[in-house]
Amino acid sequence: IRYPNWIFILLVSLAGSWYHFARNVIPVIDERRDAIIRTGHGAEHPPPTEELAISGSEINVLLPRWFEGGLQQCQLPPRGQFSHETMQSRGRSGGEKQQRGKKIALLLMEYQNVTFPDVWGQYFRDANPSDYVLYIHIQNINIPETMGYHELQSEHRNLFSVHESMRNMTRSIKILKTRLDAHWGHLMPILLSFWRDAIADESVAGFVPLSGSCLPVKQFSYLHQTLVMDHVAKGINYSVLNFANEERSKASAWGFLTRDAVLKMLNFEGGDLTDKEFCPGPASEEQCPSQLIRHLGLPNQHGVVTFDCWSEERILASYTANPDLIEVSKTQPCDFTSVDTTFMKMLETSGVLFARKFHPDAIVRDMQIPVRTYIKNMLADPTPAFTEQECEPIQTSAQCTAEGAYLGEFNFPHGCAEMIANHPSCGDLFMFSTNYPEWGCRCCSIDVQNNTTGNDNWAIFSSAKCNRKGAEIGQGNAPPGGMDGLDSTIIGRMFQVLNGKLVNDRRKIEKCGFDIDCPAYYRSKDIENSIAYLDRNHQVLQPLIDFDLKEAHAKASSQCKLRKGGVLRSGGWCLVPGEGMLKINGRDSIMIPQHHVKASGVIVDEMIKLIDSEGIKSVNDFGSGVGQYRADVTNVRPNVDWRAFDGAGNVEDYTNGFLRWFDLTRPLSLPPADWVFSLEVGEHVPQKYEGMFLRNLHAHNCKGVILSWAVLGQGGISHVNCHSNEYVISHFQDMGYEVDIDLMEKFRARGNSTMQQHYWFHDSVMVFRRKKPRECNYGGKLSR
């Protein structure tokens, strides 16, 4: 068969694009740098993973009222916890038509065989096979590939010989492969294998993991009705997890994950979820998903899908029957060996769908029958429909209290009141953050437009606390430390993912960067996200940034020792002596290097005038050469804190410490200054790092930026990314700046002979003022 030449060319092009993607786009981090991100501090082992703390007195509103702190955090929830009236609908997706054909994928993790086959047979007896798929993982049986029940029988005929009660459901059973690096305390590889196989079925709308010690305490129809038909199919797309409290009592991921949540976790590029260092134990299968789902900003709510017997102390704390009639075989993690009828009735009438940690021979002590028999009878003849009690009017997170205090996303009593999407008095200005919906809020009186197009986030990235007038006052109503409650490993990885949007690994357009503008691959939103994320996680990320910069400096310094002159990957130089001397405090101190010139007298004069007229206290000079402007300005105004940085690999040695080394192609976290001053630097920064360059200019000023950027067609050494004024201005306007035309014209003036030496400034200098100046925090935190 002969094909047109263009088809062949297209195929070759696609193959080349994929090769480039695999080689360059997928992040490759050197071993040393990867170690510091994995561990958070460069140690051989990761720090202990901490669960999110969300039960403190200030933030208890984030949880429904039936949730209590301390040992009560596993208190049995009301049966109505999952009914769709209790969840705020978001993006409804099709009503009754969408209900048909949606199924739940369940995973049963066992050791040698199915512990309660008769119970599960009863559980699925009346279920429509198109409503579920049951995956079974047998740890001690070597099954190389995931296969169906009948395929397994041909190889392991005796494995399921006792499972007669499950034969009616065999076409909905899959046996999960067991050649996985998983063990007790690290079952994450099993979860991932389950997700990857089940997600291929587009009808799967939700995922429920179960352990071999689990027993159902509701019929399957209740699970499918509440978490698929009433939940996902009606656009109420929330994962349900049991969050930890402030004492870090064990949170449980034995809950419900939506299809969207699983897809995003499977596509997470910030780390290997099978890696025990990235998803550390104990219980990686519980800690990692519960942290990652919140870390990615995926919609979730607190709920106890599966009652978890973890310690006898905690069980008794939520148990109102006679404590003498409950026995456990061991204290932690506990196994129920005997319980009484009252306890079983509590499970049955509560909001939990499953209960785990039952011993295979557990009995209902006062009835002297096996627990499995009790459950089978209960499933065969379920309790009459639970009647919700009268409850007080609901308070949604769209409402503000009398004091304007922040209300949690699901701050309702029992979910029996009618849910409303928005309080009438809030109008159209009330918005949720789509990134962290359980934390973000807009109180009624806030008059701020933060909406963007498409699926982008709104401006709030973590909890917005509201003052007594209902106005936003910033962070502070999240778990202690905001997102710092997360494992530092995930925080570091996520910071890499956010910053990856500011680095362009795609091949740039031919012949751009000199005669024509290279198109932007980033958005101002990406810049804001990087800065805001560092703000929230400054304590965790600052040591990582410092370590990364130290490693990069050592590498750049060693490269400059091996060469005479030249340009580094980042666009920085390797300095070699030239002509002329730079005077510091009136004395000749530093020789002007090759390809560098003395400071422009016009710009020095105008800077001094600006310092005097506006009382400027600090300047961050980014790309300072050898400090020409710092020297000339501070010789006249010594009280100005002029901080000079440059990316030349040997700049600190060359200037005897007068300048500090940095790298504008990496996310920086330096103390901000009143103004950022950066002359003829942008054109030397490779186009792939342009977004990071702008991010660092934006992050480190409080009032504005004085910038010159080589215009299109401007000659020079190592000019790789020239831009028109219009291009640069449009990006700074997107970031919230306006052009100070009067001041710009003063800096561009042809005032003396030195300006003739600096002819490029006639066209390239621009002055940008923040429309909303901010107070400088000299502690180094990059508040926007």
Buried (B, 14 or more C-beta within 10 A) or exposed (E): EEEEEEEEEEEEEEEEEEEEEEEEBEBEEEEEBBBBBBBBEBEEEBEEBBBBBBBBEBBBBBBBBBBBBEBBBBBBBBBBBBBBBBBBBBEEBEEEEBBEEBBBBBBBBBBEBBBBBBBBBBBBBEBEBEBBBBBBBBBEBEBEEBBEBEBBBEEBEEBBEEBEBBEBBBEBBBBBBBEBEBEEBBBBBBBBBBBEBBBEEEEBBBBBBBBBBBBBBBBBBBBBBBBBBBBBBBBBBBBBBBBBBBEBBBBBBBBBBBBBBBEBBEEBEBBBBBBBBBBBBEBBBBBBBBBBBBBBBBBBBBBBBBBBBBBBEBBBBBBEBEEEBBBBEEEEBBBBBBBBBBBBEBBBBBBBBBBBBBBEEBBBBBEEEBBBBBBBEBBEEEEEEBEBEEBEEBBBBBBBBEEBBBBBBBBBBBBBBEBEEBBEEBEEBBBBBBBBBBBBBBBBBBEEEBEEEEEEBBBBBBBBBBBEEBBBBEBEBBBEBBBBBBBBBBBBBBBBBBBBBBBBBEEBEEEBBBEBBBEBBBBBBBBBBBBBBBBBBBEBBBBBBEBBBEBBBEBBBEBBEEEEEEBBEBBBBBBBEEEEEBBBEEEEBBBBBBBBBBBBBBBBBBBBEBBEEEEBBBBBBBBBBBBBBBBBBBEEBEEBBBBBBBBBBBBBBBBEEBBBBBBBBBBBBBBBBBBBBBBBBBBBBBBBBBBBBBBBBBBBBBBBBBBBBBBBEBEEEBBBBBBBBEBBBEBBBBBBBBBBEEBBEBBBBEBEEBBEEBEBBBBBBBBBBBEEEEEBEEEEBBBB
